[in-house]
Amino acid sequence: MKNLFLIAVFTIFTIGLYCLEFDVPISTSHADIVDFDLDGDKDIVLGCPVTGVDTILVFYNDGFCNFSRVDYPVYDLMKLFRFVDIIGDNKPELITQGRINNEPKALYYANVNGIITADYTIIHNFTNFPYEYITLIDADTDGDMDAVFCKRNYPSDGGSFGICRNNGQGIFTDSYVTTTDRRITTYAVGQMDADNWCEVILCTTTGVYQYHKVQNLYQETLIDSTQGNLYFSFCFIKDFNNDGFNDILLHKYTGFAGFPAPYKIKLNNGDGSYTDSEEYTFPDAANIVNISDFNGDGYPDLVYLMLIPEDPWWRNLYFVYNQQDCTFSEPQIMEFGVWDNTFVKGEYLDDNNTIDLICGDYFIGRGTKISILFNDGNGNFGDNPVSVNEDIITPESCLVKAFPNPCKSFVSFEANISTLHQIDVKIYNLKGQLIKTLNIPSGSKVLWDLSDRHGKGVGSGLYLYKVYEGDHLIDTDKLIIYK
């Protein structure tokens, strides 16, 4: 077995943690990055319990990667899966795992004009919770989001997988359920050939199997045999050699310092067959937490989390870059802290077209943190967004500025424009209802006491304000109120 890092261990490049960091409540283990307020930029959404109440924490993006947090109490026993457009209306629904009449379900809550409602629709009924998992993917490639479920045969009741097919309007039906007596360790779903269905990859204690849909059945093919007790516990599907076909990375996570973590890549030939890369090992107890193209060369890179031998609770992030031959570079280390419920999410946050990262949940001192790592386009991460658009509007150039924003008891609107016309600021809630109209003389400012047109105080949340010069709309921005 070849060890890629045998020499590299002496030349590991350690970098400090330069990131935008936020304090959060404990156990923010469920996270997503989504345009929550439907304004064209990506916000950060966390699901966590706060003082015993399940809560969504929304970090609103002002369009310039300045983030402001607002907390929303949500539904009992909520665990955040993802925000996904389920019904095809271009609005993300909240996909959660909850209990209805004390029975575990996968379900989604409706999104009405950017407001997550209490109306839910069941996607799937769990029969072996918590040993049953759901992957959201367009399994039948018909343009809407389906859910593929995998029921691990643990303790001993038999394993299975199937598809919760979406009819395009958010109604789901379990289809093509396939059972196996093999002990399932993990699974992955992806399109491995040119047909209209995704394949299911099952890692088991006896081998790795690909399941391909033929008419109304899934047929299995052994693609990797297991030797001894060395079975793979993680499986990832990505196009690692950039040839247009998804490949399979198989990884054994040992979980203990002193035990190497072997991996290999099954290179997809596009005809249902695979060619093995060489087998390598990551350093001890490496746990892959994100796969994205961080340096913009078209080849997926890896981030893994690893225990520190000197401290069984302390973990660091390791970045390794694809050398375009399915081997990876020497690791760059980002030092973090004591990790609890780890998540590392990748998304385009600024406008340089490279993947940035949201990381949590870790402890420093007495506080729990999440952090934003902005990618400079070359795989180097820092605490400031990177812009490649010289014409981008900065917050200082806004025609009417609101300060403070977020605000708690008042906000001041200042007009930074010279005009012969009156400037009107109209404030709306996310349902599109007009809350207040303010008249601002040119070059001056007006104080708003957060009361509506009837003199009643408005509640916490996100609001939009539109700026009019006469009858012409000239600017729009967001205002966050918290009380």
C-alpha positions, 0 to 999 in steps of 0.5 A: 500500500502506497502512503502518499503522506509518508514524506509529506508529514515532515513538510506540512504547511500550517496556516493560521485561522483567518476567518469571519467568526460568529458566536452561536448556541451549542449544537448547531449541527444542521446547516445550509447556505441558501437565498433564504430571503429571496433577494439574490444572495446566499444566507447562512441558516443553522438549526439548533436548540436554544434554551430547549426550543428548536430554533432556526438561526438566519445569518442574513447576507446584505449582498456584500458578505456582511452577515446579521443574525436573526433567530426564529423559533420553529417546530418541535424536534426539528433537525435541519436537512436542507432548503430545497425547491420541492414544488418548482416555484423557485422558493426553497422549502425547509426539509426537516426530520421531525416527529408526527404523533411521536413517529419519525418522518422526513417532511418539508414546510411550505415557503410563502413569500420567504416565510417558512410556514407551519404547513408541512408535507410528509416525504417519507416515514422512517421505519428504522430511525435513527439508522435510516438516512435520506439523500436529496437528489433528482434521482430520475432526472425529471427536473424535480427533487426526489429523496433516496432513502437507505435503511441500514440493517442495524441491529439485525432487521435487514437493509433496504433502499428506495426512492421517494419520487416527487410528482413535481408538485411536492407529493412523494411516493416510495418506489423501487424499494430494494432489500439486501441481507448484507450489512450496509456501512454507508451509501451514495447516490449519483448519475454514473452513466448516460441513462435517466436514472441515478445509481445507488452505491452501497458499501457493505462488509462484504464489498461495494455494490452498484445498483442500476435501475433496469425497468422496475428493478434495481440490479446489483454489480460488485465493483469492489470486494472487501478484504478481511475486515477492511471495509469502507465506511465512507463513499463519495461521488464526484468527477475526480479526473474531470472526464465528464463521468462521476467517479467513486471515492472509497474511504475507511475512517478509522476514528483513532490516532495511530490507525491510517485511513486508506482510500482509493478512487474507482475511475468511471469508464462511462460504460458501467466498468471502473478502473482502480486508482492506486490505494493511498492513505490519509494520515491517522483518523482522517474524516473527509468533511467536504469535497469541492474545487477550491482552486478553480482548476476543474478537479475536486479537492478535499477537506478532512478533519483529524484528531490531534494525538496530543489532545483527543478532543482537539481537531484541525482542518486539512486541505489537500488539492487534487493533482489532476491524477487522483492523488492529492497534495501535501496538506495545509492545516487550519487550526480550529478548536474542540469540535462537537457536531461538525459541519463544513459547507461549501458555497459561492458567497462572494463574486469571485466564482470559487467555493467559500466555506462555512465551518462549525461547530467548535469550541474556543474557551467557553464559546461555540463558534461558526466561521466563514472562510473566503476563498481568494480563488486559488484555494487560500482562505481568509476573513474578507470576501473577494470581488472580481467585479470592479463595478460592484456597488459598495454599501457606502454608495447606497442611495439611502443608508439605514443605521444601525442595521440590524436595529433594535429600537430605532433606525435612521435613514440618510439620503446620500443623493442630491435631487429636486424631488422628494425621496420616499422610503417605503418599508415592506415585510416579506409578505409584500405588505407596506408597513411604513412610508418615510419622506426624506428631504434631499441630503438629510435624514429621518429617524424611524421608531419602528412603528407601522402606519397605525402607530403599532410597533413592528416585530423582529424579522427581515424587512425590505425598504424601497427608495423612490425619487418621485415616482421612480424606484431607484434603490432597494435594500434590506433592514433587519429588526431584532427585539 
